[in-house]
């Protein structure tokens, strides 16, 4: 049985899932869209079948809404059994404070190291201890498009360059449709910017910006060109874009109202949930420009709990999360691909196969900023990207200068 606990009920009543009898696990996450909820049900089903009882605390919105709620609960002494984080540095502060359970023994017993890419194995660690159980590998730099809209607008080929992309957007606009379904929330805008930085700027510039924190690279003409391309996309959004949720934007493609969305492959979960088929009803591109795969994802962390029954539930949940069966069932609905390298992915959709092909080439495996960079820098730059998007008077030079200042102040 899957018990649903809404955010409102959570605020009104004490949650006791972590202390209840049996292997009951209260799992806090922000997967509430159609595709996400379908994926969560698969994971809950697998946990329940293994002898657990999944208690679902789903907080609507995004990670920026749910994470502070979960972190406050952990710090305040009322932690859930498990909590979702994005793969990377988001968990580090809690781990540093000794509030998360190390998973070293379990990871060694189940040999996680042999089934994860070295970069992902490193990304679930803090100070040489493992704290995260990874569930997926999300490609964050996809461009999805509606085949029906492309046909109506007379766009006959996938755009492989930015000149071709803008030509396609112009045709969609001329056909009376919305060229780009934009969700004008800071994290979505930063995701779009990063996709352009990787594709048009190239992986070397991307690495200098997010890994090396090289201010000279940020001030370069190439970075400013990326900023100009990003800014030009403002002309192709619709008036309803400010603060639009990402899944609502995906729905605009599903309904044939908009042509293109720059979004991670969690958007594909919405297409799948709506019954659409990859490469038939919608298309997907890693690009335009360099065709790399920006690797991100989701992990579960496990707060330190005193109750042995609760820690047993954590162990069971981490085991299910890292199982081949759990990973395949979840990712088939989520839109992502399994983070384990030994899962049979032959039956995943056509877009997943494109991503898996890219992931076979180590040179195309590019880590997302959340993995490469401290969260204070990521969050501050995210706000700056949003400010740039909503301030047409800000030049690319001004944007680059302020971007560099954020890095300099953080060093």
N, C-alpha and C positions, 0 to 999 in steps of 0.2 A: 504494500500500500504506500502510495506517495502522498505525504502530508504537505499541504501548501500553507505557508505562513507568510502573509503579506507584510509589506513594510509598515503599514499602519498598525496592524495587530502587533507587530514586533515592538513598536514604540509604546503600545498600551499595556503590554503584559510581559512578564519575565519569561525568558526562553530557557527551558530546562533540558533541552535535548541532549546536551553533552553529558548530563548527569543521570539520565534515565537508565532503566534496566535494559539489558540486551545491547546489541551492537547498533544502537541508534546514533545517527550522525546528522547533526544540523549543518547544512552546507549553505554558506552565504555566497551569492554570486549575482551578476547583473544580466544574465541571459534571459530576456523576457520577450524578444520578438518571436514571430512564428517559427522561423527556422531554428533559432536558438533554443526555444522551449522544446521543440521536437528532439533536438540533440540531447538536452538535459534529461528528458524522459528515458532515452536509451541508456544513459549512464546510471540513472536511478534504478532502472529495471535490472541492470547487471549487478548493481550493489545489493539490491533486495534479493536477487536470485542466489547471491553468494552468502546469504544469511544475515545481511544488515537490514536496517530500516532507515531509509532516506527521508530526512525532514528538510523540506525545501524552503529556504529563505531567499526569495528572488526579489531584488530591489530594482524597480524600474528606472530607466534612464541609461546611464553609462557608468564606466568605471570611476569617472570623476565624481559621480554621485554616491556610488556604493562603497568605494574604498574608504572614504573618511568615516562612514558609519561603522564598517567592520573594524577599522583600526581603533576607533574610539571604544568599541566593545572589548577588544583585546587588551588595550591599555587599562580600561576601567575594570577588568576582572570578570567580565561576563562574555567570554569568547565563544564563538561557534566552534563546532568540532573541526571544520575545515572552511577555508575561504579562498576564493579565486583572486589571483593577481595576474597581471600580464607578465610574461617571461622577461626576466631582466632585473633591474635594480630597484623595482618598487618594493620588494620585500626586505631590502637590506637593513633599514633602520630598525624594524621589528626584530630581525635576527640579531642585530648588534646589541639590542637591549635584553637579549635572552628570553624573548617572549614566544619564540617559535621552536618547535621540536625538531631537532636534527634527525635526518633520515638516513644517515650514513650506513648503519647496520642493515637496514632494509634494502638500500640500494646495492650494497655489496652482496647480500644474500641472493638478490634477484638479478645481479649483474647488469644494472642499468647502463654502465659505462660502455658495454659492448654493443648495445642496441640504439645508442644515441649518437648523433654527430658530435665531434669534439667540442664544437662551439656551443651546442645546446647543453651538453653535459656540464660545461663550465658555467653557463648562464643560470643553472639552478643551484649554484653554490654561492656562499658568502664566507670569506676567510677560510677557504678549503673545507667547508662543511656543507653538505647537501640539505637544503630546506624546502625545495619545491618538487612536486610530482607533476611532470609535464603531460598534458593531455593532447596537444596538437601542435602543428606547425602552420601558422597562418601566413600566407603571402599578402603583404600589405600594399603592394604597388600595382594592383590589377586595374585595368580599365574594362568595365563591362558595357555592353551596348545591346540595344533592342534590335533584333533583326527586322522586325516589322517596321520600325521607325526608319531604319536605314533604307529599306526597300521603298517606303513611301517618299523619302527625301531624295532618292536616286543615288545613294551612296553604295557603290558596288563592291568596294574592297575595304578590308581593314586598314586603317591608317597606320603606316609604319614610321612616318616622320611627323614632326610638328607642322610642317607645311601641309601635309595631307590631312592632319587632324583638324586644323583650322578650316580647310576647304570643306571637310565633312560637316563641321559645326555650322558653317555658313549655309550649306544646303539644307540642313535640318531647320535652321531658323527661317529660311525662305519658304519652307513647306508649312510654316505656321505652327511648328512644334517647339518644345523646349529643348535646346541643344544639350545642356548639362543639368542633371538633377543634383543640385548642391544642397548639402546640409550645412548651414552656416554656423556650426558650432566650432569652437577653437580646435578641438582634437581632430575633427574631420578636415578642416582647412589645412592643418599641419600635415595630415596624412597625404592630402593631395599635393602639397608643396614638396614633401619628401619624395613622392613618386616621380615628380618632374626633376627634382635634384638628381635622383639616381639615373633616370632614363636619359634626360637631355644633358645634364651636367656630367654624367658618367660616374662609374664606381670609384674612380680615383679621387675626384672632387668630393663625392659623398663621404668617403672615408676620412679625408682631410678635415671636413667640417664636423662630422659627428664623432669620429674616433680620436683623431689627433687634436681636435679643437684648435685648428690652425686659423688664426685671424687673418693672415695674409690670403689664404684661400677664400675666406668669406668676402674679402674686399676685392677679389679678382674680377675681371671682366666676365669670366665664365659664370661665376655665381650671380652676378648682376643680370646676366642674360636669362638665367633660370628664373630670377625674380620677375623679370619682364614678361616671360611666357606665362607665369602664374597669374600675374596681374591682368593680362589680356583676357584670361578666361572669365573675368568678371562680366564681360560683355555678353556672355552666353548663359547666364543664370536667369532665373525668373524672380519676380518680386516676392514670392513666398519662401525664399531660401533661408532668411535669417532664423536661426535656432531650430531649423527643421531636423528631426531625428533621422539618422542614417537609413533606417529601414523604411521610413516614409518616402525618402528619396528613391530607394530601390523599387518601391511600389510604383513610382512614376514610370519606370522602365517596364515593369510587369504589365501595367495598364496601357502601355503604348502612348503615354503622354510626353515622355522625354527620351532622348536618344542615348546619352552616355552618362555613366557614373564612375568617378575615380574613387575606388574603395577597396578595402581588403576583402579577401575571399569569404568572409562571413556573409557578405551580400549574396553570395551564391547559395547559401542556405535558404535565403528567402525565395529565390527562383525555384529551387528544388521543392520547397514547401508549397509553392503555388502550382506545382505540377509542370513547370517548364523544363525543357531539355537543353542541355548545353550543346552548342554548335548547331542547334536546330531552331530554337526560339530565341536564344541569346548567345552572344559571343563574348570572348574574353581575350585580352591582350596584356602581355607583360611589356610595357613600353608606353608611348613610342620612344624611339631611340634605342639605347642599349637594353637588351632583353635579359634582365637579371631578376632574381627572386629575393625580395626583401623579407627575411625570416623574422617572424615574431611568433606570438602564440599566447597560450594561457597555461598557468600552473595552479596547483592547489598547495597552500601552505597549511600547516597544522599547529595551532597554538598549543603551548605547554598546558597540559591538563593533569590534575592530580589523581583523578579517578581512573583505575586500571581498565574498567569496562569501556570507558570513553577512549582511552588510548588504543585499546584493542580495535574499536570501531575505526579509528584513524588508520591503523595498520591495514585493516581490511579494505578501506576505501582507497588508500594509496596503491594497494595491490591490484584492485579492479581498474583504477585509472591507468596503470601501466601494463595491463594485460593486452594481448593482441586483440582479443575479442571486444573488450571495452573500447579500445582506440578505434577500431574499424566501425563499430556501431555508432559511436559518437560522431566521428568525422564524416561519415556518410551523410549525415543530416546537417552538420554544422557548416559545411562548405570548405573546411580546412583539410589537411592531410595528416595522417598519423605521424607523430614525432618518432615513433619506433621505426627503425630501418628494416625490420624483419617481418612487417605485416604485408599480407597479400593484398595489394591495392589494384589488382587488375580489373576489378569491377567498378571502380570509382569513375566518375563522369569525365567527359572529354577535357574540361578545363583543368580538373585535377591532374589528368595525364600530362597536360602541358607543364604544369607546375612541377610534377615529379620528374619530368625530363630535364627541366632546368636544375633541379636539385641533385641530379646525378653528376653534374659538373661542379666541382668545388669552387671554381673561379666565378660561378654565378650565384653562390650562396652568400648573400649579403645580410648582415645582422641589422635589425631595426634599431633606431635610436634608443629605445627603452633598454636595450641590452648593452649598448655601447657607452652610454653617457649617464651621468648622475641626474636624478629626477629634478633637482632644482633648476638645472640648465634646460632640460627638456620642457618643463612646464613654463618657464619664462619665455623661451623661444616660441612656444606654442601660442602664448598670448600675443607676442609680437607679430607672428604670422597672421593671426586673426585681425589685429589692428591694421596691418598693411592691406589686407583684403578689403576692409571696410572703410579705408581712407584713400580714395583715388588720388588725392593730392600728394601723397607720400611717394617720392621717387624711389627707384631701385637703389640709387646711391645712398639715400637716407636709410632705407631698410637694411642694406648691407652694413652700414656704419653702426646702426643700433644693434644688429645681430652680433657683430664683433664685440661691441661693448658688453653685452651680456656675458660672453665667454671670458673677456678680460677681467670683469668684476668677480667672476666665480673662481678664477685661478688663485 
